[in-house]
Amino acid sequence: MKKLLLGSTALVVGGVMAAPAMAADPIKIGVGGYYTFYAVANNTSATYATNGSIAANKGLFFQQEGEIHFIGQTKLDNGTSVGVNVELEAWNPNNIQASPTNVAYIQSANPQIDEAFLFAFGNWGRVELGSRDAASYRMYYGAPSALIGYGAIQHNHNVGNAIAFSSNKAAFHTTTQTNTAAWQDTQRINYFTPRFQGFQIGVGYTPKINFPQGGGILGSTLLLSGPLNNSGFSACGYAGAVNISNCTVNDYSWQDGFDIGVNYLNKFGDVTVAAYGSYAYAAFSPGYNTYALSASQITGGNLAAWQMWAAGLQFGYKGITLGGSIGYDNQGMGSNYYTGVDNATRFASAGVMYETGPWQMSFQWQGAVNSNGNGSGTVQSIGSGTGLAILNTSPNTNVPLSGIPGVNSTAFSGPNALLFGAETANKFEIGANYALGPGVKLTGGALINNQSGPSNAVTGNTWAILMGMDVRF
């Protein structure tokens, strides 16, 4: 169970810190971090394209993820502590990431540096400057989890059908239940107030938001955002610590992202209480191309101002933690021009965890429903040995969607048309971990991860059993 840090800004001071230096001393860097490894036995459904090709999945694989944190701080004469945090990915990320459902757009992904930021804190609160998760993202309290690297926040791993996960618009929110999850690690400013009477407020601002294509946020109907001729993380607004020379506008991305969160922590006898609420908004900056892929005259899909909120509640009593959360995310999309239906995801979670001695055990559910006003694409073919799918909405399909709705549209009628109906996703997980010693845990569990909807592109199901180890240093 989370320790409730009342009357302190320590709630938002993550990671391992070097011992504070005297005011006259330079900052000394300490090293911390974590590493998690899992062996995963699973049965993941295959995706069958309309031409008979198949994307199948191996029943056993290994997954790992870790970071090395370089953190240092010093305390000034006025009582304010100032420091720096740089997080190095402790694994070898791919330089190129292609969407499983969009082979025409490839952007560089997974930079070697995760977060890098300056921070300062004192009795006036805490401020963070640089590449960092949003304030409201990290203030979450809701469904607990003992399955390290999974759960409802800081979700580092996933097991599932890759095509369904990248196409189903609801699937993203079965990996995270907190706010601004798709805005992670952009260049930003965060401020947290001191905690007063159990309450703390966090606010944040980022000038711009972009993300690599094919991440599942925008679904399977070929809506694209951002500067498509850019290599990705060298441009303003992408996640990661980068040194940029300008921040453009009118390039089909989101601008001026603002978020606010509040949480409340208290203890009444043996009962601990934690509550959380948050809201975020970012304006959309369109370009000058009338037929841009951010506003389709063929399918009616369009990008718009990004709005989201999340709220959670958690109770603890003698080793038992019970919690849940709800949320809304329009995922940066407006209602479809022709169907009039939105593309927002409504999501929720619930979980219970028990701690005794070195053991933690939990059960958690996460569910999400997307209204799917834009419709769902259909997988027409899958590259042999690659798992890369060509949809009827892909730019390199043999029969691209065309025409005018109500007149001769192939997007809304005919054998190649989009399919409509809600896209849904549900994940159930059982987790446990056992502390072998300081910073060393055995961890494992099982999960069921399902996506469903009107087409083969958004449907998949998985069950998996995991066993591994987590070290913190």
C-alpha positions as CSV (number, residue, x, y, z in Angstrom):
1,M,0.0,0.0,0.0
2,K,1.2,3.5,-0.8
3,K,2.6,5.4,2.2
4,L,0.5,8.5,2.9
5,L,2.8,11.4,3.1
6,L,0.8,14.1,4.8
7,G,1.9,17.7,5.0
8,S,4.8,17.1,2.6
9,T,5.8,17.6,-1.0
10,A,7.5,14.3,-0.8
11,L,4.6,12.6,-2.6
12,V,5.9,14.0,-6.0
13,V,9.6,13.5,-5.4
14,G,10.1,10.3,-7.3
15,G,13.2,8.1,-7.6
16,V,16.4,7.7,-5.5
17,M,18.2,10.9,-4.6
18,A,21.7,11.6,-3.6
19,A,22.2,13.0,-0.1
20,P,21.7,16.8,0.0
21,A,24.9,18.8,-0.2
22,M,25.7,21.9,1.8
23,A,24.9,25.2,0.1
24,A,28.6,25.9,-0.8
25,D,29.1,22.4,-2.3
26,P,28.5,21.6,-5.9
27,I,25.8,19.1,-6.8
28,K,26.9,15.5,-6.4
29,I,25.2,12.9,-8.5
30,G,23.7,9.7,-7.1
31,V,22.7,6.6,-9.2
32,G,19.4,4.7,-8.8
33,G,16.9,3.0,-11.0
34,Y,15.2,-0.3,-11.6
35,Y,15.1,-3.4,-13.9
36,T,12.2,-5.8,-14.5
37,F,12.3,-9.1,-16.4
38,Y,9.4,-11.4,-17.2
39,A,9.1,-14.8,-18.9
40,V,5.6,-14.8,-20.6
41,A,3.7,-17.9,-21.6
42,N,0.6,-16.8,-23.6
43,N,-2.1,-17.7,-26.1
44,T,-2.8,-14.7,-28.3
45,S,-5.3,-14.9,-31.1
46,A,-4.2,-14.6,-34.7
47,T,-5.4,-11.9,-37.0
48,Y,-6.9,-13.2,-40.3
49,A,-6.9,-10.8,-43.2
50,T,-9.6,-10.9,-45.9
51,N,-7.1,-12.3,-48.5
52,G,-6.3,-15.3,-46.2
53,S,-3.0,-14.1,-44.8
54,I,-2.4,-14.5,-41.1
55,A,-0.5,-12.8,-38.3
56,A,0.1,-15.4,-35.6
57,N,2.0,-15.1,-32.3
58,K,4.5,-17.2,-30.4
59,G,3.4,-18.8,-27.1
60,L,6.6,-18.0,-25.1
61,F,8.7,-14.9,-25.0
62,F,10.7,-12.7,-22.6
63,Q,10.2,-9.1,-21.9
64,Q,12.4,-6.6,-20.0
65,E,12.5,-2.9,-19.2
66,G,14.6,-0.7,-16.9
67,E,16.1,2.7,-16.3
68,I,19.2,4.1,-14.7
69,H,18.6,7.4,-12.9
70,F,21.3,10.0,-12.3
71,I,20.0,12.3,-9.6
72,G,21.6,15.0,-7.6
73,Q,20.6,18.1,-5.5
74,T,21.9,20.8,-3.3
75,K,20.3,23.0,-0.6
76,L,20.6,26.7,-0.9
77,D,21.0,29.1,2.0
78,N,17.3,30.2,1.7
79,G,16.1,26.6,2.3
80,T,15.2,25.8,-1.3
81,S,16.6,22.5,-2.7
82,V,17.7,22.5,-6.4
83,G,18.5,19.4,-8.4
84,V,18.7,17.5,-11.7
85,N,17.3,14.2,-12.8
86,V,18.4,12.3,-16.0
87,E,16.9,8.9,-16.7
88,L,18.7,6.6,-19.1
89,E,16.9,3.6,-20.7
90,A,18.6,0.5,-19.4
91,W,17.8,-1.5,-22.5
92,N,18.5,-1.2,-26.2
93,P,15.5,0.5,-27.8
94,N,14.7,0.2,-31.5
95,N,15.7,3.2,-33.6
96,I,12.7,2.7,-35.9
97,Q,9.2,1.8,-35.0
98,A,6.6,1.0,-37.6
99,S,2.9,0.8,-36.9
100,P,1.5,-2.7,-37.4
101,T,-1.3,-1.2,-39.4
102,N,0.4,1.6,-41.3
103,V,3.6,0.7,-43.1
104,A,3.7,4.0,-45.1
105,Y,4.5,6.2,-42.1
106,I,7.5,5.3,-40.0
107,Q,9.0,7.5,-37.4
108,S,12.0,7.2,-35.0
109,A,11.0,6.1,-31.6
110,N,12.2,5.2,-28.1
111,P,15.1,7.6,-27.5
112,Q,17.8,6.4,-25.2
113,I,17.1,9.2,-22.6
114,D,13.7,8.9,-21.1
115,E,13.1,11.9,-18.8
116,A,15.6,14.7,-18.1
117,F,14.6,17.7,-16.0
118,L,15.6,20.2,-13.3
119,F,13.6,20.5,-10.1
120,A,13.4,22.7,-7.0
121,F,11.4,22.4,-3.8
122,G,10.9,24.0,-0.5
123,N,8.2,25.0,1.9
124,W,6.6,26.9,-1.1
125,G,6.0,23.6,-3.1
126,R,7.9,22.0,-5.9
127,V,8.6,23.0,-9.5
128,E,9.9,20.8,-12.4
129,L,11.4,22.1,-15.7
130,G,12.1,19.8,-18.7
131,S,11.1,16.5,-20.1
132,R,8.7,15.0,-17.5
133,D,5.4,13.4,-17.0
134,A,2.5,15.8,-16.4
135,A,1.7,16.9,-12.9
136,S,-1.8,15.4,-12.9
137,Y,-0.5,12.1,-14.4
138,R,1.5,11.3,-11.3
139,M,-1.0,12.4,-8.7
140,Y,-3.3,9.4,-9.5
141,Y,-4.9,7.2,-6.8
142,G,-7.2,4.4,-7.9
143,A,-7.0,0.7,-8.6
144,P,-3.9,-0.9,-6.9
145,S,-1.8,-3.6,-8.5
146,A,1.0,-6.0,-7.3
147,L,2.0,-7.0,-10.8
148,I,5.1,-4.8,-11.2
149,G,5.3,-3.0,-14.6
150,Y,1.6,-3.5,-15.3
151,G,-1.4,-2.0,-13.4
152,A,-3.2,1.3,-14.0
153,I,-0.2,3.7,-14.0
154,Q,3.4,3.6,-15.1
155,H,2.5,0.7,-17.4
156,N,5.8,-0.6,-18.9
157,H,4.7,-3.9,-20.4
158,N,1.9,-5.3,-22.4
159,V,0.8,-8.7,-23.8
160,G,-1.7,-8.9,-26.6
161,N,-2.6,-8.9,-30.3
162,A,-0.4,-6.1,-31.8
163,I,-2.7,-5.3,-34.7
164,A,-5.8,-5.1,-32.5
165,F,-4.0,-3.1,-29.9
166,S,-2.8,-0.5,-32.5
167,S,-6.2,-0.3,-34.2
168,N,-8.7,-0.4,-31.3
169,K,-9.2,3.1,-29.9
170,A,-10.3,1.8,-26.5
171,A,-7.3,-0.4,-25.9
172,F,-4.9,2.3,-24.8
173,H,-6.9,3.0,-21.7
174,T,-6.6,-0.6,-20.5
175,T,-2.9,0.2,-19.9
176,T,-3.4,3.5,-18.1
177,Q,-6.3,5.0,-16.1
178,T,-4.7,8.3,-15.2
179,N,-4.7,11.6,-17.0
180,T,-2.5,12.9,-19.9
181,A,-1.0,9.4,-20.4
182,A,-0.4,10.1,-24.1
183,W,1.4,13.4,-23.2
184,Q,4.2,11.7,-21.3
185,D,7.7,13.2,-21.2
186,T,7.1,16.3,-23.4
187,Q,9.0,19.4,-22.5
188,R,7.0,21.1,-19.8
189,I,6.7,23.0,-16.5
190,N,5.0,21.4,-13.5
191,Y,4.2,23.0,-10.2
192,F,2.9,21.3,-7.0
193,T,1.6,23.2,-4.0
194,P,2.6,22.2,-0.5
195,R,0.2,19.7,1.0
196,F,-2.4,21.4,3.3
197,Q,-5.0,19.6,5.4
198,G,-4.4,16.5,3.2
199,F,-4.9,18.4,-0.1
200,Q,-2.3,19.0,-2.8
201,I,-2.7,20.6,-6.2
202,G,-0.5,20.1,-9.2
203,V,-0.6,22.1,-12.5
204,G,1.4,21.7,-15.7
205,Y,1.9,23.4,-19.1
206,T,3.5,22.1,-22.3
207,P,3.8,24.2,-25.4
208,K,3.1,21.4,-27.9
209,I,2.1,17.7,-28.1
210,N,3.0,15.2,-30.8
211,F,3.3,11.5,-30.8
212,P,4.6,8.8,-33.2
213,Q,2.0,7.5,-35.6
214,G,0.3,4.1,-35.1
215,G,0.2,4.2,-31.3
216,G,-3.5,3.2,-31.2
217,I,-4.8,6.6,-30.0
218,L,-6.3,7.6,-33.4
219,G,-7.6,4.1,-34.4
220,S,-7.6,2.4,-37.8
221,T,-9.1,5.1,-40.2
222,L,-5.8,6.8,-41.2
223,L,-6.0,10.0,-39.1
224,L,-2.5,11.3,-38.7
225,S,-1.1,14.2,-36.7
226,G,2.0,16.3,-36.6
227,P,4.8,17.1,-39.1
228,L,4.7,13.9,-41.2
229,N,8.0,14.7,-42.9
230,N,9.9,14.9,-39.6
231,S,12.0,12.1,-38.1
232,G,10.0,12.3,-34.9
233,F,11.7,13.1,-31.7
234,S,13.9,15.9,-33.0
235,A,10.7,18.0,-33.3
236,C,8.9,20.1,-30.7
237,G,6.2,18.2,-28.7
238,Y,7.4,14.6,-28.9
239,A,8.1,12.7,-25.8
240,G,11.8,12.8,-24.8
241,A,14.5,15.2,-23.7
242,V,15.5,17.0,-26.9
243,N,17.3,20.3,-27.7
244,I,15.1,22.1,-30.2
245,S,15.6,25.4,-32.0
246,N,11.9,26.3,-32.6
247,C,8.4,25.1,-32.1
248,T,6.2,25.4,-35.2
249,V,2.5,26.0,-35.5
250,N,-0.1,25.0,-38.2
251,D,1.3,21.5,-38.5
252,Y,-1.6,19.4,-37.4
253,S,-0.5,19.0,-33.8
254,W,-1.8,20.0,-30.4
255,Q,-0.6,23.3,-28.8
256,D,-0.6,24.8,-25.2
257,G,-1.4,21.7,-23.2
258,F,-2.6,22.5,-19.7
259,D,-3.4,20.1,-16.9
260,I,-4.5,20.3,-13.3
261,G,-4.8,17.6,-10.7
262,V,-5.7,17.4,-7.0
263,N,-5.4,14.6,-4.5
264,Y,-6.3,14.2,-0.9
265,L,-4.6,11.9,1.6
266,N,-5.6,11.3,5.2
267,K,-5.8,8.6,7.9
268,F,-8.7,8.0,10.2
269,G,-7.7,5.5,12.8
270,D,-6.6,2.4,10.9
271,V,-8.3,3.5,7.7
272,T,-6.3,5.5,5.1
273,V,-8.1,7.5,2.4
274,A,-6.8,8.8,-1.0
275,A,-8.8,10.7,-3.6
276,Y,-7.8,12.0,-7.0
277,G,-9.2,14.3,-9.7
278,S,-7.8,15.8,-12.8
279,Y,-8.5,17.6,-16.1
280,A,-6.4,18.4,-19.2
281,Y,-6.9,20.5,-22.4
282,A,-4.8,21.2,-25.5
283,A,-5.9,23.2,-28.5
284,F,-5.5,21.7,-32.0
285,S,-3.4,23.6,-34.6
286,P,-4.6,22.8,-38.1
287,G,-2.5,23.4,-41.3
288,Y,-3.3,24.8,-44.6
289,N,-4.0,21.6,-46.7
290,T,-7.8,21.3,-47.2
291,Y,-7.5,17.5,-47.7
292,A,-5.0,16.9,-44.9
293,L,-5.1,13.5,-43.1
294,S,-6.1,15.3,-39.9
295,A,-9.5,16.2,-41.5
296,S,-10.7,13.6,-44.0
297,Q,-13.3,14.6,-46.6
298,I,-13.7,11.0,-47.4
299,T,-14.3,9.3,-44.0
300,G,-15.3,12.4,-42.0
301,G,-12.6,11.8,-39.3
302,N,-11.0,14.8,-37.9
303,L,-8.6,15.9,-35.2
304,A,-9.7,18.5,-32.6
305,A,-8.9,20.1,-29.3
306,W,-7.8,17.4,-26.8
307,Q,-9.8,17.1,-23.6
308,M,-9.7,14.5,-20.9
309,W,-10.4,14.0,-17.2
310,A,-9.9,11.2,-14.6
311,A,-10.9,10.6,-11.0
312,G,-10.1,7.9,-8.5
313,L,-10.6,6.8,-4.9
314,Q,-8.6,4.4,-2.7
315,F,-9.1,3.0,0.8
316,G,-6.7,1.1,3.0
317,Y,-7.2,-1.0,6.1
318,K,-4.7,-3.2,7.9
319,G,-2.9,-4.3,4.8
320,I,-5.9,-4.3,2.4
321,T,-6.1,-1.6,-0.3
322,L,-9.3,-1.2,-2.3
323,G,-9.6,1.3,-5.1
324,G,-11.0,2.3,-8.5
325,S,-11.2,5.1,-11.0
326,I,-13.2,6.5,-13.9
327,G,-12.2,8.7,-16.8
328,Y,-12.9,10.3,-20.2
329,D,-10.6,11.0,-23.1
330,N,-11.6,12.3,-26.6
331,Q,-8.1,11.3,-27.7
332,G,-7.7,14.5,-29.7
333,M,-10.5,13.7,-32.1
334,G,-13.8,15.5,-32.9
335,S,-17.2,14.0,-33.8
336,N,-17.2,12.5,-37.3
337,Y,-18.4,15.0,-39.9
338,Y,-20.9,12.6,-41.4
339,T,-22.0,10.2,-38.7
340,G,-22.1,13.0,-36.0
341,V,-20.8,10.4,-33.4
342,D,-17.8,11.2,-31.2
343,N,-14.6,9.1,-30.9
344,A,-14.2,9.5,-27.1
345,T,-13.2,6.7,-24.8
346,R,-14.9,6.2,-21.4
347,F,-12.8,4.1,-19.1
348,A,-12.9,2.6,-15.6
349,S,-10.9,0.4,-13.2
350,A,-11.3,-1.4,-9.9
351,G,-8.8,-3.4,-7.9
352,V,-7.9,-4.9,-4.5
353,M,-4.5,-5.6,-3.0
354,Y,-3.4,-7.3,0.2
355,E,0.0,-6.9,1.9
356,T,1.5,-9.1,4.6
357,G,5.1,-9.3,5.5
358,P,7.2,-9.6,2.2
359,W,4.1,-10.4,0.1
360,Q,1.8,-8.3,-2.1
361,M,-1.2,-9.8,-3.9
362,S,-3.8,-8.2,-6.1
363,F,-6.7,-8.5,-8.5
364,Q,-7.5,-5.7,-11.0
365,W,-9.9,-5.0,-13.9
366,Q,-9.6,-2.2,-16.4
367,G,-12.2,-1.6,-19.1
368,A,-12.8,1.0,-21.8
369,V,-15.4,1.8,-24.5
370,N,-14.9,4.0,-27.5
371,S,-17.9,5.4,-29.4
372,N,-16.2,4.8,-32.7
373,G,-17.8,7.6,-34.7
374,N,-15.1,7.3,-37.4
375,G,-15.7,3.5,-37.9
376,S,-13.2,0.7,-38.0
377,G,-10.9,-0.4,-40.9
378,T,-10.6,-3.9,-42.1
379,V,-7.3,-5.9,-42.5
380,Q,-7.0,-6.8,-46.1
381,S,-3.5,-8.4,-46.1
382,I,-0.6,-9.1,-43.8
383,G,3.0,-9.2,-44.8
384,S,4.5,-12.7,-44.5
385,G,6.8,-12.9,-41.5
386,T,6.4,-9.2,-40.6
387,G,2.9,-8.9,-39.1
388,L,2.5,-5.6,-40.9
389,A,-1.1,-5.2,-41.9
390,I,-2.6,-3.4,-44.9
391,L,-6.1,-2.1,-44.1
392,N,-8.8,-0.7,-46.4
393,T,-7.8,2.7,-44.9
394,S,-4.0,2.4,-45.5
395,P,-2.4,4.7,-48.0
396,N,-0.9,1.8,-49.8
397,T,-4.1,-0.3,-50.2
398,N,-4.9,-1.5,-53.7
399,V,-8.5,-0.1,-53.4
400,P,-8.4,3.2,-51.5
401,L,-11.5,4.7,-50.0
402,S,-13.0,7.4,-52.2
403,G,-16.1,9.2,-53.2
404,I,-18.7,11.6,-51.7
405,P,-20.9,10.4,-48.8
406,G,-24.5,10.0,-49.9
407,V,-23.4,10.0,-53.6
408,N,-20.7,7.5,-54.5
409,S,-18.8,6.9,-51.3
410,T,-16.9,3.6,-50.9
411,A,-16.2,4.5,-47.2
412,F,-19.8,4.2,-46.1
413,S,-21.2,1.6,-48.6
414,G,-20.0,-1.3,-50.6
415,P,-17.8,-4.3,-49.9
416,N,-14.8,-2.1,-48.9
417,A,-16.8,0.2,-46.5
418,L,-15.9,1.1,-42.9
419,L,-17.6,-0.9,-40.2
420,F,-19.4,0.8,-37.3
421,G,-20.2,-0.1,-33.7
422,A,-18.4,0.5,-30.4
423,E,-14.8,-0.6,-29.9
424,T,-14.2,-2.1,-26.5
425,A,-11.3,-3.4,-24.4
426,N,-11.1,-5.2,-21.1
427,K,-8.1,-6.5,-19.1
428,F,-8.2,-8.7,-16.0
429,E,-5.0,-9.2,-14.1
430,I,-3.9,-11.2,-11.0
431,G,-0.5,-10.2,-9.6
432,A,1.8,-11.0,-6.7
433,N,5.3,-10.1,-5.6
434,Y,7.6,-11.4,-2.9
435,A,10.5,-9.3,-1.4
436,L,13.6,-11.5,-1.3
437,G,15.6,-8.6,0.2
438,P,16.0,-4.8,0.0
439,G,15.2,-3.8,-3.6
440,V,14.8,-7.4,-4.9
441,K,11.4,-9.0,-5.6
442,L,10.1,-12.0,-7.4
443,T,7.0,-11.0,-9.3
444,G,4.4,-12.8,-11.4
445,G,0.8,-13.3,-12.2
446,A,-1.7,-13.9,-15.0
447,L,-3.9,-11.7,-17.2
448,I,-6.7,-11.8,-19.8
449,N,-6.5,-9.0,-22.4
450,N,-9.4,-8.7,-24.9
451,Q,-10.3,-6.2,-27.6
452,S,-13.5,-6.3,-29.6
453,G,-15.3,-4.3,-32.2
454,P,-16.9,-4.5,-35.7
455,S,-13.8,-5.5,-37.7
456,N,-10.9,-7.9,-37.7
457,A,-8.5,-5.0,-37.2
458,V,-9.9,-4.2,-33.7
459,T,-10.5,-7.7,-32.4
460,G,-8.1,-9.8,-30.4
461,N,-7.8,-11.8,-27.2
462,T,-5.0,-13.0,-25.0
463,W,-4.4,-14.9,-21.9
464,A,-0.9,-15.0,-20.3
465,I,1.0,-16.3,-17.3
466,L,4.1,-14.2,-16.2
467,M,7.0,-15.0,-13.9
468,G,9.9,-12.7,-13.3
469,M,12.1,-10.5,-11.1
470,D,12.3,-6.8,-10.3
471,V,15.3,-5.0,-8.8
472,R,15.4,-1.4,-7.5
473,F,18.7,0.3,-6.8
